[in-house]
Amino acid sequence: MNDDERVLSVAEARAIDVDAERRLGMPTMLLMENAARAVAEVARSLGERFVVLAGAGNNGGDGLAAARHLGHRRCAVHLLAEPDPAKAPDAALQARILRAAGARLVVGALPDFAAWRGAVCVDALFGTGLDRELTGPARAWVEAFARADGPKLCVDIPSGLHGDTGQVLGAACRGDVTVTFVAKKRGMTIGAGPAHCGRIVVAGLGLP
């Protein structure tokens, strides 16, 4: 079975990450870098300017790293919340690297989509671990993604889509393309998953 046919549960996907770190000794930052390169490669095929909406967890870290690979001067980078170094050290490091490089990271405020009309909008808000209904600012950012005028790319899974059931958790991003890692997640193939994922690109993480 190739990666395009293989389907993983959220628990199986998490176990692969844990195995890569503990048994193979692959740093989690290396996995994030490999994911970000894949996201950037697909994003570049969609356009030349980018709006990155990033959450405070590892999905957001993937988005921040992708912005660096894309060239931060071509990107508007907006964080739903600042990554907590204690909870998401890799994402926090990606934010520090971008700032050290001179990038402007806007925290807690959505971009001016009119000024970035036609740009590729990247959803890096929430990953496969989301299991609660989105409310408040989190839901508002997902709904704002839908209003963006340009190609839309989701990182790993459309934010707001349950990774196992394909259920929309209050609101979910709808991508033209979803770049997922190692294999499709079950929720991408059932329920509302296919309609929200668009074209699915399965990218490797450099796992042997």
Order of alpha helices (4+ residues) and beta strands (2+ residues): beta-alpha-alpha-beta-alpha-beta-alpha-beta-beta-alpha-beta-beta-beta-alpha-beta
